[in-house]
Amino acid sequence: MSLDPARLAPMANAIRALSMDAVQAANSGHPGMPMGMADIATVLWSKYLKFDPKAPDWPDRDRFVLSAGHGSMLIYSLLHLSGYAHPTMEEIANFRQLGSPCAGHPENFLLDGVEATTGPLGQGLAMAVGMAIAERHLNAEFGSDLVDHRTWVVAGDGCLMEGINHEAIGLAGHLGLGRLIVLWDDNRITIDGSTELSTSDDVEARYRAAGWHTVRCDGHDYADIQSAIDEAVADERPSLVACKTIIGKGAPNLQGTHKTHGAALGEAEVAATRENLGWSYAPFEVPEEILGHWRETGERGAETRKKWEGRFSASDKGSELSRRMAGDLPKGFSLSGYIAKLYADPKKVATRKASEMALEVINGLVPETVGGSADLTGSNNTKTSQTHGMTVGNYGGRYIYYGIREFGMAAAMNGMALHGGVIPYGGTFLIFSDYCRNAIRMAALQQIRSIFVLTHDSIGLGEDGPTHQPVEQVMSLRLIPNLNVYRPADVVETAECWQLALEDKDTPAVLALTRQNLPQLRHEGHMLSGKGAYRLRAATGGRKVVLVASGSEVELACAVAESLEEQGVGADVVSMPCMDIFDRQDAAYKADLLPADALKVSIEAGVTQGWERYTGLDGLNIGLDRFGASAPADDLFEKFGFTAEQIVPKILDKLNG
């Protein structure tokens, strides 16, 4: 298909007009990027992008990620113009207003065609790396007849400056993800002004050093854009297309300046831009001829999709691909049989080892799991007999060696989950969740099933000391909405938490796991962790105390209860592997576990803040509101008061007033 500038220029100007009008109406937003990238986007949509607005979830569609999410009017314009049901023109006119799906930054759960929620710079590109990984992995399993598409990214200078960009491109280059193409909006402008203020990087040299192909083009010359993209498509390496653009292109007095980056152009400049572009139409009006050309770009993919559907229907692998893309677990999946074996043959292991044991079963039953670790495989225990390394020569491998790239790993996992067809899990130390925290938050915001295996969860890791001992991390992760944070107490709870994490398609999970061995406390019961908390041990005498604990401290709570009972004080032990799930239980269940007439005591080797919601202001919170120290684990628990001998007197003092 040849590209006719006389046809493309008005199409691109439609993007410019909608973008400046929407931002002007809202008096808020970023018009410069969509105006500058309008020509690139028009060429991509007209000739290269494989999509069908009538089937937005078509599995073999290309993925388009607007990593520079501040320029959200670019994708809103593209979706509307090319024929998606939403956003409507009314929704675009209400850009950034309450109730409009045209949010300030694109959100994947609001609009079909928005493949990822973007805005935190660099993460869109890193998630796209995960999408490209998922595509190659599924291609290796299902073949090119069913899986053969590209991942396209629009990224700005800010995306390429962020540290996560270095992690992401290193991983992509190492894995040779040749179906990934990044269109760099090389306008050399950030909020502060020219990029000369803050960077002197040779970006293309950095990408080439990471194993990427690079090519340059004039971002406003249609033939040059086409030539550059053709070269990128032909190369077997991931590609960076450096598109030299003018930010705010078309605004006669402000284009090329940072003044178009993050603010409305102003009524006078909008009027001047209309005149400069020869765009004589009213705000939010696109003439039928131009709209018709845009709708043809959407219709172009329908025939390709129909041919794919024919191959899909004829394939004996179609139903399996369909199941995976729907996010459904294999029929009858359960760990109940495995847990029954644990009841028959109890195990004393660290919960990181318990996780590996559960994964050995899971990975045999759920072929779509793809694991990995940020260079801590032997410590995180995330690799099993079924998960061989994914490499350039073996995209069918189910284990990714992410290297020391915690943030990049977490974002890539999110991209895999967004792509569909795989269930990603990845490991690092819990303390390094701080490195990848925003990606964990983005998983929660995007309502996706990424599973973060975070080991060495307390001072129990011992000699590595306070730099590696998480104190506030578990509780701080619990603050993130729509994130289930599991801290299992033994091998049984670990298996249950894994099953719960896998069964929830719309909620990411954190599994906080120990380095030190823990005894098996559970010897009966079915999915008790499913309510977030449960009574592990009931008082034998008159109940006066309820001990609430998580993880490794549940064992300690049992020892405290035993000592209290010996002194005539009845004590329940409540194990709380997941606060988030417990909080969703009904009032009667909560009141039964945490009765008003008992002293409630929390025990967790971390900050006490947050436990008051369960113990009340008159309760007792045993924790660690300071940093740890470097010493063997047993010595640390003794030093910081995590022994029955030190806790029981505090409880008795509290009871006696």
Secondary structure, DSSP 8 states (H G I E B T S, - for coil): ----HHHHHHHHHHHHHHHHHHHHHHT-S--HHHHHHHHHHHHIIIII----TTSTT-TTS-EEEESSGGGTHHHHHHHHHHT-S-S-HHHHHTTTSTT-S--SS--TTTSTT--S---STTHHHHHHHHHHHHHHHHHHHH-TTT----EEEEEEHHHHHSHHHHHHHHHHHHHT-TTEEEEEEE--EETTEEGGGT----HHHHHHHTT-EEEEEETT-HHHHHHHHHHHHH-SS-EEEEEE--TTTT-TTTTTSGGGTSS---HHHHHHHHHHHT--S-TT---HHHHHHHHHHHHHHHHHHHHHHHHHHH-TTHHHHHHHHHT---TT--SHHHHHHHHHS---EEHHHHHHHHHHHHHHH-TTEEEEESS-HHHHT---TT--B-BTTBTT-SEEE--S-HHHHHHHHHHHHHH-S-EEEEEEEGGGGGTTHHHHHHHHHHT---EEEEE--SGGG-TT-TTT--SSHHHHHHTSTT-EEE--SSHHHHHHHHHHHHH-TT--EEEEE-SSEE-----S-SSGGGGS-EEEE--SSSEEEEEEE-TTHHHHHHHHHHHHHHTT-EEEEEE-S-HHHHTTS-HHHHHHHS-TTSEEEEE-SS--TTTHHHH-TTSEEE---S---SS-HHHHHHHTT-SHHHHHHHHHHHHT-
